[in-house]
Amino acid sequence: MVRRSTSFYVLVMTAGLCLNAPALAQDTRPAGRPAPSPNPAAPGFDHEGSDAKAIAIADSVMEKMGGRKAWDETRFITWKFFGRRLHVWDKHTGDIRVESQNREGQSIVLLANLNTGEGKAFIDGEPVADADELAGMMKNAKSWWINDSYWLVMPYKLKDSGVTLTYVGEGAMADGRAADMLQLVFKDVGDTPNNKYHVWVAKDSGLVEQWAYFREAADAEPGFITPWANWKKYGRIMLSDDRGEMRGNPARHTDVAVYDELPRSIFDSPDPIELPSLGAMQDRPDDNPLERLAALVGSWEGNIAGHNPGDQERALPIRWLTEWAFDRRFLRFEFTSVEAGERGFLEWVGYFTAAEDGRTIETVWMNPGIRRKTDRFFDNQRIFFERGTFDPDGKVLTLESRQQESADEPEKVIRSVFTLIDADHFTVVDMERPTDTGPWVPAFTFTLTRK
């Protein structure tokens, strides 16, 4: 990262909207028009009745959860609604599998398509042949999915068809933390279009962490308020499974998982699913090590502290930006000092990418700084490469490279240690040593907090 130089400063109730994500249209706008939103609203979203601040917050929530592209490309989601009713959902085809029990305690397996309304139903493994009974069970399958999926993925549907989204104001959640409050009302969508929701977006996490349900949009008091807790990463997206308590009972989804591939037989056959084999993937490390760095995406601010031989330790405020690039094959970053130091602005740009071995992270770092200092320019342009791996927990990335300031200088080994503390904090510690066996000497420490 920033290397030592001659000076440190050189350096059951839901509106239930359609969850099939619309295809992104080609950009055919005339020159000068604004670029398309990275999180376009679904057809039928009430742009005119919604306000800009609420829409901006909804877009920020989508980015915090992994981004619109990750959501659109996520294919299979499985969960048990409050631990009782199992769903396996193919987002790309609309196929669903729902497992439950009827009032007589018999097992029910519903294999349906959300787009066509057609499918098959089984009671205790026997197919339902009666046309009217089958039609009723297909209707139940969609209604259950509408309700149960909203309790899992509502934050991805803030700009869905039929939604009017407005900003209510700032408010405190049950735990006292500050939040921005949004309101969702609906028109001509879902099984219960007269519902209304208030959603609290926590200011510190940027995620939906509480909601309130109103049976009628005109109601002054909600039917309930519950948390959205225990956010975790599944595949490339974030999901929350904990809704606190409902009527004195724990309200928590179980068997939550996201997959790229599942056997087609899940949607064709009533044969039992081995849930342990399905659910085991949810805690498996990502196949692409680059995805572990998704937590760095966003804007950050903090400082860099370090020293040079003979100098006192110094600190410099910096800004840091990380974003996906080239179809998520690279993670681009840039950082700069907030103000000029003794010899100008600190300025670096670089890319993370996954190596061909599928386990190693490679980087390229560039100092593009040709920055004006009083009446002259200084050019400390440099480029170097690093390679490294994560610790077993996926929270610490250690990168190393070899560098030589000039032909007359000895070669040094440089180490950068990224530590992902949590969703809103990370640090980087730069160290170096003159030989492979010498002691590591601290050079610089970055401390960053999400803006």
N, C-alpha and C positions, 0 to 999 in steps of 0.2 A: 504494500500500500504506500503511504507516504514514507519516503526513505530519507535517511540522514544525509544532509547536504551541508553546505557552508553555513546555512542558517535555517532554523526551524520554520520560518515563515516562507521560505521558498517552497517550501513544501505544501264432538256430537252436535256441534253447532258451528256452521260455517257458511260463508257466502259461496264457497265452492266454485272457483272459476277454472276455466280450462288451463291445464298446465303444459300442454304441448307447445313448446317454444316456437315462435314463428321464424321462418327462414329470414336471414338478413338480406335485404334487397341490395342490388348492385348500386354503386354510387353514380347516379346519372344527373346530379345537380349541376346547374350552370355555374360557371366560374364565379367565385366570390361568395357563394352560399356557404353557410356554416357546415363543417364536417358532420357526418352522421354520429349520433350518440353511440358510445360503446355499450350502452344498455338501452336499446330502443324499446319503447312501449309496445305492448301487444295491440293488434288491431282492435278498435273499440274502446281503448282507454280514453277517459274523459280529459283530454288536454285542456279544453276551454274551462272546465270547472275546477281543475286542479291548479295549485299554485307552484311557482318556480322553486321556492325554498323546499317544499315537501318533495318535489321531484329530485332536486339535488341531493337531499338526504337519502332518498331511496336508491339513487345511483351509488352513493358512497357505501351504503349497506351492502349492495350487490358486490362491490369491489372487495369489501372486508371479508365476505363469505367465499371468495375465490375468483370472482369476476364472472361476467355474463358468458364469456366463451366457455369457461369451465362448466358452468351450469348447463349450457346448451349441449355440450359434448358428453356430459354425464348420462349414461344409458340406463343402468339397472339400479334401482333403490329397493331395499327390503326393510321392513320394520313390522313390529307387532304393536298395534295401537293400544297403548296402556297395558301392554303385556298380554292382551287377550285375542286380538284379531290380526292374523298375519296377512301382510300384503307383499307381493313381489310385483314390481312395476317396471315395464319396459317403456321408458320415456319416448323412445324414438318411434315405436310402432303403436303405442297405446294399448298393448296387451297387458292384462293384469291377472294375477292369481290371488284369490282371497280365500283364506281358510278361517272357519268359525264353527259355531255350534248353534243348532236351533233350540227352541224351548224344551224340546224333549231330550236334549242332551246328545242328539245325533251329530256326527261330524258333517260339515258342509264344505265342499270345495267348489269354487266358482271360477271358471276360466272364461274370461270375456275380453272384448276389445272395446275400449272407451269411445272410439270413433264410430264404429258401426253398431254398437249395442248388441252384437251377436256373440254367442258363445255356448258353453256347455256347463251343466251343473250336476253335481254328484252328492248324494246323501248316503252316508256310510258306504261310500265306494260305488253305489249303484247310480247309473245315469238317470236323470229326470227326463222322462219321455213326453209327459203332457205339455202341450204347447203353451197353454195359459200359465201353468205353474212355472215353466222354464222362463217365459217372458217376465214374470214377476221377480224371479230370482236374478235375472240379468239386470233388472232395474235396481234391485237391492245392491248388486255388485258395484254399480256406478255410484249409487248414493253413499254406500260405505266408503268407497274410495274418495269421493268428494269431501266428505267430512274428515276422514282419518288423515288424508294427505295434507289438508289445510293445517291440521294440528302439528304437522312435521315441517312443511316447507312454505308456510305463509310468507316469511320474509322475502322469498324469491318472487312473490306475486304482488308486490306493492304497486306495480304498473301493469296489472293484468287487464283483460277485457272487462268492460263494464265498471271499472273502479274509478271513483273520484277521490283523489288524494289531496288532503289539505294539511297545512301546518297549524297545530293547535297552540303551541307555545312551549316554553320550558317548564319542566316539572320534575319532581323528585320521585324516584321509585320507592318501593316498600323498604329497601335497605338504606334509603337516604341519599343515594348517588344521583347526580344530576343527569337529566335526559332531555332530548327533544321529543315532543309528542306529535304524532301524526294521526289523522283520522281517515278511515276508509269507509265509504258508503258505496252502494252497488245499484246497478240498474239492469234489470232483465237478464240476470245471470245466476246460475247456481240453483239449488233447491230452496234457498231462503234469502231472496234478494233484499228483504227488508232489514236485514241485520246491519249493524254498525260496529266498527272496531276502533278502539284507540290503541296505538302502538307506541311504546317508549323505546327510543333509540339511545342507549347509554352514551354519554359524551366521552367517557374514558375508553370504552372498547369499540364504539362505533357499530355495535351489534344490537339487534332487537333483544331486549332482556325482560320485557314485561308487556302484557296486553290486557285489554278489557273488552268484554263482549256485551253488546246491547242487542236484545231481541228485536227491538224496533228502533229505527233511526231516530225517532222523535223522543225516545226514552232519555230521561235525565240521569238516571242511575244505572250502572252496568249490572248485568246478571252475575258476572264474576270477574275477578281480576286474578291472573296467575302469572308466575314468572316464566321466562324462557331461559333456562339455565343449562349448565353443563355443555357448552359449545365445544365441539371437537371436529377435527378434520377427518373426513371420510373421502378417500380418493383425492380429488382435487377441490372439493367443496367442503363447507362447514355446515354442520347440522347440530341442533339442540334437541335433547331427548327428555328434558325434565320440565314438567309443568306444575311442580309443587304438589298441592293436594286439591282434590275435588270431592266435596261432600265427606271430608274426613279421611279419604283414602288416597294413597300415593298415586299421582298421575304421571307416569313415566313410561315412555316407549322403550321396548326392548328389541333385541335382535336387529338393531340398526346397522346397515351395511350398504356399501356402494361397490358395484362391480362393472368392469368393462365387458365381461363375457359371462353368460350363464347358459346351461343346456336348454335347448328348445323344448325338451320334454316337460319342463316346468309349466309351460303354458298350454300343453297339449294333453297331459296325462294327470289323473288324480292321484297317482302314486305318491306316497309320502316323500317329503323333502327332508334330507338330513341337515337339519339346521346347524349343527356344529360345523359341518364342512362349509356351509354357506357363510356363516358368521365369522369364521376364523380369519377371513381376510381383512376385517375392519381394523385390526391392530397390527397388521403386517406393514413393515416399512415400504415406502413407495418404491416401485421398480426403478424409477428415474430419480437419481439422487438430487437432481436440480430442483425437483418439486419440494424437497425439504427446505429450500430457501424461499418458498413462496411467502413465508412470514415477513420477509424483508420488503415486499412490494408496498410502496406507499411513500409518503413524505415524512421526513424525520428532521429533528433539530437537536443540537447538543454541542459538544466541544471536542477538540483534540488537544491532548496535553502531552508534552514531551520535552526533550532537552537535547542539546549537543554538548560535546566535551567542553568544559570550561564555562558553559552557560548555565544560568539558573533555569529551573523548570518553568515552562510557559504554557499557557492555555489560550486557545483561539476558538471563538464560536464558529460553528459551521452549520450548513444545511446539507442534507443528503436526500437524494431521490432514487428510488429503485422501481423499475417497470419491466414487464415482459417485452421481448422483441423477437422478430423473425419467427412468428407462429409458435411462440413459447419454447423455442429451441435455445434461446439465450435469455439471460437475465441481465439487463443493462442497469448500470448505476452511475451516478455522478455526485460529486460533492464539491463544495466550495466554501471558502471562508465568508462570513457575513460582512467583514470589513477587511481592508488591506492591512497587512503587517508591515514589517520593516522594509520588505522588498517587494511588496505587491500582494496579490491574491493567491491563496492556495487553491488549486483547481485540478481535479482528477476525474477521469472518465474510464469506464471499463466494462467488461462483460464476464459473467459466469457462464459456463456451459458444461454439459456432461461429457466425459471422455468416452471413447469407444468401448472401453471395458465395462461400461454400465455401472461402475461403482465409484469412479473418481471424478472430482470436480476440477476443471481447468479454468484458468482466468487469464485475461490479458488486461494490463493496466497501462493507461496512457496519461501523460501530463501534457495537455494541449496548450499549456499556459504561455502565451506570448502577451503579457499584460503590461500596460503602461505604468511606469514609475516616474513621476515628475515629468522630466523632458526627454526621457529615453525609454526604450523597451528593454526588457530582459527576456531571454529565451532559455528556459531550463527544461526543454522538451525531452521527455524520456518515455520509454516503452519497455515493459518487461512482462514475463509470464510466470505463473505459479501453478502448482498442482497439489491436490490434497484430498483428504477423506474426512468423513464424519466419525464421531465417536458412536458406540453402539446405540445410544439413546437418540441420535440424530439431532442433538442440540448444540454440538460443538464441531465446527469445521476448522481443521488445521491445514493451512496452505504453506508450501515452501518453494523457494526459488534460489538460484545462485546468481549473484550480481558482482560486477566489477566496475568501479567508478571510472577507471581509466586503465590503460595498459600498464601504467606504473604502480597501480594500486593492487593490493592482494584481493583475491576473490573472497566474497562473503556469502554466508548462508542466511537467507532472510526467512522469517516465519511470521505469518499472520494468523491469529487465532480469533475466529468469529464465535461468539457465544450468544445463542438465541435465548435470552432470559425468559421472555414471555411474549405475548402478541404485540406489546407496545414498547419493548425495550431490547436493545442488543448492544453488545460491546465488541470492539476489535482491539486486540493488543498486538503491536508489532514488536518483534525482537530480532536480533541479529547476532551472529558470532563469526569470528574470522576464519575458523576452521571447523571441520566436522566434529571435532572433539572438544573444542573450547566451550566456555560457559556462555549461556544465552544472556545477552545484555538488553534490557528493555529500551525501546526507542520511543514509541508513541502509543497512546491509549485513546481510543475513540469511545465516547459514551453518548448513545443516541436514544431519543424518545420520540415516539410517533406523534406527529402534529395533529 
